[in-house]
Amino acid sequence: FEGSEKIADLLIENGVTVQEWISVDERLPEVGGYVVCIAKRNPFSRFMPMVARIEKNGWVNPITEQYISEVTHWMPLPERLKGE
């Protein structure tokens, strides 16, 4: 997906590396916090990076407020982007 490539490029440009991804089996972020995650938007989509929020009942898309079907990995949002 073109959008996924742009997100990946942005993360790489700002020093985020693959080693920073955290498996959801390892640990979860704090409830209510926003993170970048690898997820399916719905059961029929492919896995892709997206911003999400975790609540006590699961992962939520902050734009649609709908639950996300599957999340495998996450990382904190990058610090403020360079040049902004």
C-alpha positions as a LaTeX table, in Angstrom:
\begin{tabular}{lrrr}
\hline
Residue & $x$ (\AA) & $y$ (\AA) & $z$ (\AA) \\
\hline
Phe1 & 0.00 & 0.00 & 0.00 \\
Glu2 & 1.27 & 3.46 & $-0.89$ \\
Gly3 & 0.25 & 4.89 & 2.50 \\
Ser4 & 2.08 & 2.12 & 4.35 \\
Glu5 & 5.27 & 2.87 & 2.45 \\
Lys6 & 5.01 & 6.57 & 3.34 \\
Ile7 & 4.56 & 5.72 & 7.02 \\
Ala8 & 7.49 & 3.30 & 6.95 \\
Asp9 & 9.70 & 5.88 & 5.20 \\
Leu10 & 8.72 & 8.54 & 7.74 \\
Leu11 & 9.54 & 6.23 & 10.64 \\
Ile12 & 12.91 & 5.26 & 9.14 \\
Glu13 & 13.78 & 8.92 & 8.39 \\
Asn14 & 13.16 & 9.73 & 12.05 \\
Gly15 & 15.37 & 6.98 & 13.42 \\
Val16 & 12.77 & 4.32 & 14.20 \\
Thr17 & 14.14 & 0.84 & 13.54 \\
Val18 & 12.55 & $-2.57$ & 13.34 \\
Gln19 & 14.14 & $-3.53$ & 16.66 \\
Glu20 & 11.80 & $-1.10$ & 18.41 \\
Trp21 & 8.63 & $-3.04$ & 17.55 \\
Ile22 & 7.21 & $-4.73$ & 20.64 \\
Ser23 & 5.18 & $-7.92$ & 20.34 \\
Val24 & 1.74 & $-7.78$ & 21.96 \\
Asp25 & 2.64 & $-11.18$ & 23.43 \\
Glu26 & 5.59 & $-9.53$ & 25.20 \\
Arg27 & 3.75 & $-6.54$ & 26.69 \\
Leu28 & 1.06 & $-3.95$ & 25.98 \\
Pro29 & 1.18 & $-0.14$ & 26.12 \\
Glu30 & $-0.60$ & 1.82 & 28.82 \\
Val31 & $-4.39$ & 1.93 & 28.44 \\
Gly32 & $-5.52$ & 5.12 & 26.71 \\
Gly33 & $-2.15$ & 5.79 & 25.09 \\
Tyr34 & $-1.61$ & 6.26 & 21.37 \\
Val35 & 0.96 & 4.10 & 19.57 \\
Val36 & 1.96 & 2.97 & 16.10 \\
Cys37 & 0.93 & $-0.65$ & 15.59 \\
Ile38 & 0.93 & $-3.37$ & 12.97 \\
Ala39 & $-2.69$ & $-4.38$ & 12.58 \\
Lys40 & $-5.56$ & $-5.38$ & 10.36 \\
Arg41 & $-8.21$ & $-2.69$ & 10.03 \\
Asn42 & $-10.80$ & $-5.43$ & 9.66 \\
Pro43 & $-10.76$ & $-9.24$ & 9.28 \\
Phe44 & $-10.46$ & $-8.95$ & 5.48 \\
Ser45 & $-7.57$ & $-6.48$ & 5.22 \\
Arg46 & $-3.80$ & $-7.00$ & 5.19 \\
Phe47 & $-1.54$ & $-6.19$ & 8.12 \\
Met48 & $-0.30$ & $-2.60$ & 7.94 \\
Pro49 & 1.09 & 0.11 & 10.22 \\
Met50 & $-1.42$ & 2.47 & 11.76 \\
Val51 & $-1.92$ & 4.68 & 14.79 \\
Ala52 & $-4.11$ & 3.11 & 17.45 \\
Arg53 & $-5.21$ & 3.52 & 21.04 \\
Ile54 & $-5.48$ & 0.64 & 23.47 \\
Glu55 & $-8.44$ & 0.49 & 25.82 \\
Lys56 & $-9.34$ & $-2.12$ & 28.43 \\
Asn57 & $-11.55$ & $-3.90$ & 25.85 \\
Gly58 & $-9.04$ & $-3.87$ & 22.98 \\
Trp59 & $-7.34$ & $-1.78$ & 20.31 \\
Val60 & $-9.25$ & 1.19 & 18.84 \\
Asn61 & $-8.84$ & 3.17 & 15.62 \\
Pro62 & $-8.81$ & 6.77 & 16.95 \\
Ile63 & $-10.33$ & 8.15 & 13.74 \\
Thr64 & $-13.33$ & 5.81 & 13.44 \\
Glu65 & $-13.49$ & 4.76 & 17.12 \\
Gln66 & $-13.99$ & 1.18 & 15.89 \\
Tyr67 & $-12.15$ & $-1.78$ & 17.34 \\
Ile68 & $-9.23$ & $-3.15$ & 15.35 \\
Ser69 & $-9.46$ & $-6.88$ & 14.65 \\
Glu70 & $-5.81$ & $-7.93$ & 15.06 \\
Val71 & $-2.68$ & $-6.23$ & 16.39 \\
Thr72 & 0.64 & $-8.09$ & 16.41 \\
His73 & 3.24 & $-5.44$ & 17.31 \\
Trp74 & 3.40 & $-1.86$ & 18.53 \\
Met75 & 5.85 & 0.95 & 19.34 \\
Pro76 & 5.57 & 4.36 & 20.95 \\
Leu77 & 4.82 & 7.25 & 18.64 \\
Pro78 & 8.05 & 8.89 & 17.46 \\
Glu79 & 9.13 & 12.14 & 19.08 \\
Arg80 & 8.20 & 15.34 & 17.25 \\
Leu81 & 9.34 & 15.00 & 13.64 \\
Lys82 & 12.57 & 16.66 & 12.51 \\
Gly83 & 12.08 & 20.09 & 10.99 \\
Glu84 & 8.70 & 20.74 & 12.60 \\
\hline
\end{tabular}
